[in-house]
Amino acid sequence: MKKNATLGQLIGALRQRNGWTLKQMSEKVGIPLSTLAKVEGDKLSLSYDKLEQFTGRLGLSMAEFLAQDRGPGAAAKGAPPVITGRRSLTGDSNSVRIHTGAYDYEYLCTDLRRKRMVPILTQVLAHTLAEFGDLVRHQGEEFIYVVEGTIEVHLEFYAPVTLRQGQGIYIDSMMGHAYLAKDCERALVLGVCSSDDGNLQGDLITLAEESAERPA
């Protein structure tokens, strides 16, 4: 397929490769035939949620669907990256807040699903490991940047380290870790967690909710 294929061309190529009529594809993905015909003809586009519905019902990830445009070995040949045009703004109506005792989490830009990076604004409340509880572990990697106050970072394989305002740390999130407020009532940190798993945000929120439900 030629470089920079349109959404319509990608859908058409996928349909033809599977030998489906537009009606058959419409029934499989749950998008009206008239809408799908306009999209394939590049007369209409799909919202991100609709495109996610389209790929999910065909058993494809978004990356697999968009990779049609690149073909085998395209990355090595310098093919241009696929542009999805995703964006999200922070705001009270676009965040999820969870209080766990050790942390006050605010998950940002929650309208975007299947993110590879999850931004989190966190108030660090615990001051000791006894107060914090078990070290946290989860998939992926994370970067923590101190916005206000001072924190003490406890890691499974390292001695504790102190970070002050303007300092940060990047870690393997599978390694047990805890952030404690030090020499202040509470500290504010901005964290960005990353993973190849598109459900990272959901997994992190579930982990926080489970922590919030545990007895103090």
C-alpha positions, 0 to 999 in steps of 0.5 A, a space after each residue: 500500500 502506498 505511504 500516507 494512505 487515508 482512513 478510507 483506503 485503510 478500511 477498503 484494503 482491510 475489507 478487500 483482503 478479507 473478501 467482505 462486502 461493505 454490508 458484511 463489514 458493517 455488520 461485523 463492526 456495528 457501524 451503519 452501511 451508509 456511514 461506512 461507505 462514506 468513510 471508505 470513500 473519504 467523504 466522512 471520518 470516524 471519531 476516535 471512539 468509533 475507530 476504536 470500536 471498528 478495530 476492536 470488533 475485528 480483533 485488531 489493535 489500533 496499531 495493527 490497523 494503522 500499520 497496514 499503511 507501513 507494511 513489513 520493514 517500513 520502519 527500517 525504510 524510513 516510512 513516516 509515522 502514522 498520525 492519529 490526531 489524538 488530544 486531550 485537555 486537563 480539567 475537573 470534568 476530565 479527571 478521576 480522583 482517588 484517595 488511598 490514605 498514602 496518596 491523593 491521586 488525580 488521573 488526568 486526561 481520562 477521556 482518552 482511552 488506551 493511552 501508552 502514557 498516563 499522567 497523574 497529579 498526586 498529593 503525597 500524604 504518608 510520612 513513614 513506610 509503616 503508614 504507607 504499607 506494602 511497596 507498590 508494583 505495577 506494569 511499565 515504567 514511570 517518571 515522577 517530578 516534584 512540583 511542591 515540597 520534598 519526597 523520599 523515594 523508597 525502592 526495592 533494590 536501592 537505598 532511599 533517595 530524597 527529591 526536592 522541588 524541581 527534581 525527578 526520578 525515572 524508574 521501572 514500575 515493576 520494582 517495589 516503590 513508595 513515595 513519602 512526604 519528607 519535612 513537609 505536611 504533604 508534597 505534590 508530584 506529577 507522575 507519568 506512567 507508561 506501558 505498551 499495554 493500552 489498558 494501563 490507565 484502567 489497571 492503575 485506577 483499579 489498583 488505586 481503588 483496591 488500595 483505598 478499600 483496604 483497612 488503614 
